[in-house]
Amino acid sequence: MFKMVDYEEVKVSDLQRVLVFTCKDVAQPIEVKHLEVREVSEPLAKKNAVPFREIGPSFSIRCRRDKMAGADNFKEACRKPKTANADRKKANKNKSTNELGETKGKVFVQQQDISTLAVKKFKSNKTEIKEKIAKEQAAKAERD
């Protein structure tokens, strides 16, 4: 059922780690073991006496549900949350997430109108501005 490739020959000297799946009967669970071989030699392999050592997790798997759920339970189990629904999810433009999970985005601000900007005005500045405007108007009048 899960076979990818059938191997006719295996180079035993390169064999280091093995995952073993064993199922004795349909009613029995599938046993999974992670084994390691430190040193493999051809004579030991020919005698089927390779010294395996269990190194990793070993567990058993059993299929406990082989019937479909009721219609209401099945519908609830297949329901997708609104946030995970790609069609309804709002488009996140100009946002990016880096490797650390931090979200960064660009913010676009409209250009401010300086004439309507409330700025604290001093009397000395008012007189300087009036003088400057008067000089500009006089220079403009001379040109015309």
Backbone hydrogen bonds, N-H to C=O, Kabsch-Sander energy under -0.5 kcal/mol:
donor,donor_aa,acceptor,acceptor_aa,energy
7,Y,5,V,-0.6
8,E,6,D,-0.5
12,V,10,V,-0.9
14,D,11,K,-1.1
15,L,12,V,-1.2
18,V,35,L,-2.7
20,V,18,V,-0.5
20,V,33,K,-2.8
21,F,19,L,-0.5
22,T,20,V,-0.5
22,T,31,E,-2.5
30,I,61,I,-3.4
31,E,22,T,-3.1
31,E,29,P,-0.5
32,V,59,F,-3.4
33,K,20,V,-2.1
35,L,18,V,-3.2
35,L,33,K,-0.6
36,E,53,R,-2.4
37,V,16,Q,-2.8
38,R,51,P,-0.5
45,A,41,S,-2.0
46,K,42,E,-2.3
47,K,43,P,-1.4
48,N,45,A,-0.9
49,A,44,L,-2.7
52,F,50,V,-1.2
53,R,36,E,-2.3
55,I,34,H,-2.0
56,G,34,H,-1.3
59,F,32,V,-1.8
61,I,30,I,-3.2
64,R,62,R,-0.8
66,D,64,R,-0.6
74,F,70,G,-2.8
75,K,71,A,-2.2
76,E,72,D,-2.0
77,A,73,N,-2.2
78,C,74,F,-1.9
79,R,75,K,-0.6
79,R,76,E,-0.5
85,N,81,P,-0.8
86,A,84,A,-0.6
89,K,85,N,-1.1
93,K,91,A,-1.0
95,K,92,N,-0.7
96,S,104,K,-3.1
98,N,102,E,-2.0
101,G,98,N,-1.6
104,K,96,S,-3.2
104,K,102,E,-0.5
106,K,94,N,-1.9
109,V,107,V,-0.6
114,I,112,Q,-0.8
116,T,113,D,-0.7
117,L,114,I,-0.7
119,V,117,L,-0.7
126,K,122,F,-1.7
127,T,123,K,-2.1
128,E,124,S,-1.9
129,I,125,N,-2.6
130,K,126,K,-2.6
131,E,127,T,-2.3
132,K,128,E,-2.3
133,I,129,I,-2.5
134,A,130,K,-2.3
135,K,131,E,-2.4
136,E,132,K,-2.2
137,Q,133,I,-2.3
138,A,134,A,-2.3
139,A,135,K,-2.5
140,K,136,E,-1.9
141,A,137,Q,-2.2
142,E,138,A,-2.0
143,R,139,A,-1.5
144,D,140,K,-1.5
